[in-house]
Amino acid sequence: MVDPFPGVPYSFGALRKTFGPLWVRCDSCRRYARLFLRELRDVDYRTKTFSCSICGSDGAMALEEPCKDTGMEDYRLDQRVDPQHHPAAVKRLTDPRQLRPIRYAGGELPGRKIDGRR
């Protein structure tokens, strides 16, 4: 029987306890790096996003080492000592002008017609 996790639920520490080492991958660059949990151990993983420090595109968290998955053998390990945020990623995540407001007018899904006879 497994002992209960003494840490914070929904945290990176809970994920690591359940699945083992965590990885962050960039599907554009086909690179990945191991996620070390120094200051993220007790942080809710549902509130964090990742981005590539090379190209700035979105990063995805992986539970297995990406190069060992079928179809991902060409991913390469690119562990950096002190990665910096890519300027494009910082702009994408912090610029309020890029967030388009949601329009609720009409109440219908785009491209869908409602047949009045039904």
matplotlib code that plots the C-alpha trace (Angstrom):
import matplotlib.pyplot as plt

x = [0.0, 1.2, 1.4, -0.6, 1.1, 1.9, 2.3, -0.1, -2.8, -2.7, 1.0, 4.0, 5.3, 2.2, 2.7, 6.3, 5.4, 2.8, 4.5, 8.2, 10.4, 8.6, 9.7, 8.9, 8.9, 8.7, 6.9, 8.2, 11.9, 11.6, 13.5, 12.9, 14.3, 13.8, 11.6, 13.3, 10.9, 13.0, 10.5, 7.6, 7.2, 4.1, 2.6, -0.6, 0.3, -3.0, -2.0, 1.4, 2.2, 5.5, 7.2, 10.3, 13.4, 14.7, 11.6, 9.0, 6.3, 4.1, 5.8, 4.0, 4.6, 5.3, 5.2, 7.6, 10.9, 9.7, 12.4, 11.2, 7.6, 6.7, 7.0, 9.1, 12.5, 13.9, 13.3, 16.7, 17.6, 18.5, 19.1, 20.1, 21.8, 19.9, 17.2, 15.7, 12.3, 12.0, 10.8, 8.0, 6.7, 6.8, 4.9, 2.3, 1.6, 1.6, 0.4, -3.3, -3.9, -3.4, -6.3, -9.4, -12.7, -15.3, -18.5, -21.7, -24.0, -26.4, -25.9, -25.1, -22.0, -20.2, -21.1, -24.2, -27.8, -30.8, -33.8, -36.9, -39.2, -38.0]
y = [0.0, 3.5, 6.1, 9.3, 12.3, 14.8, 17.8, 20.1, 18.6, 19.5, 20.7, 19.9, 17.9, 15.7, 15.1, 14.1, 11.8, 10.1, 9.9, 10.4, 12.9, 15.6, 17.0, 20.2, 19.9, 22.2, 20.7, 23.4, 23.0, 19.3, 19.8, 18.9, 19.5, 18.0, 20.1, 20.6, 21.6, 23.9, 26.7, 25.0, 22.1, 23.5, 25.5, 24.4, 22.9, 24.0, 27.7, 27.5, 27.7, 26.9, 28.4, 27.6, 29.8, 29.4, 30.0, 31.4, 28.9, 27.1, 24.4, 21.2, 19.3, 15.6, 12.7, 10.5, 11.4, 12.6, 10.8, 7.5, 7.9, 6.4, 9.0, 11.4, 9.8, 12.9, 15.1, 16.1, 16.9, 20.5, 21.1, 24.7, 26.0, 29.3, 29.6, 33.0, 33.9, 34.4, 38.0, 36.8, 34.5, 37.4, 39.6, 37.0, 36.3, 39.8, 42.1, 42.9, 44.1, 40.6, 39.2, 39.6, 40.1, 37.4, 38.5, 36.9, 38.6, 36.3, 33.3, 31.0, 29.2, 30.6, 29.2, 27.4, 28.2, 27.5, 26.1, 28.0, 25.2, 22.9]
z = [0.0, -0.8, 1.9, 1.4, -0.1, 2.7, 0.3, -1.4, -3.7, -7.4, -7.0, -9.1, -6.1, -6.2, -9.9, -9.3, -6.5, -8.7, -12.1, -11.4, -13.3, -15.2, -18.6, -20.7, -24.4, -27.4, -30.4, -32.7, -32.0, -31.2, -27.9, -24.3, -20.9, -17.5, -15.1, -11.8, -9.0, -6.8, -6.3, -8.1, -5.7, -3.8, -6.8, -8.4, -11.8, -13.3, -13.0, -14.8, -18.5, -20.2, -23.3, -25.3, -24.5, -28.1, -30.3, -27.8, -28.7, -26.1, -24.2, -23.0, -19.8, -20.4, -17.9, -19.8, -21.5, -25.0, -27.0, -25.7, -27.0, -30.4, -33.1, -31.0, -31.3, -33.0, -29.9, -28.4, -24.8, -24.4, -20.8, -20.1, -16.9, -16.7, -19.4, -20.0, -21.2, -25.0, -25.8, -28.0, -25.3, -22.7, -25.1, -25.9, -22.3, -20.9, -23.8, -23.1, -26.7, -28.0, -26.0, -28.2, -26.3, -26.5, -28.3, -26.9, -29.4, -31.2, -28.9, -31.8, -32.7, -35.7, -39.1, -37.8, -39.0, -37.0, -39.0, -37.9, -38.9, -36.1]

ax = plt.figure().add_subplot(projection="3d")
ax.plot(x, y, z, "-o")
ax.set_aspect("equal")
plt.show()
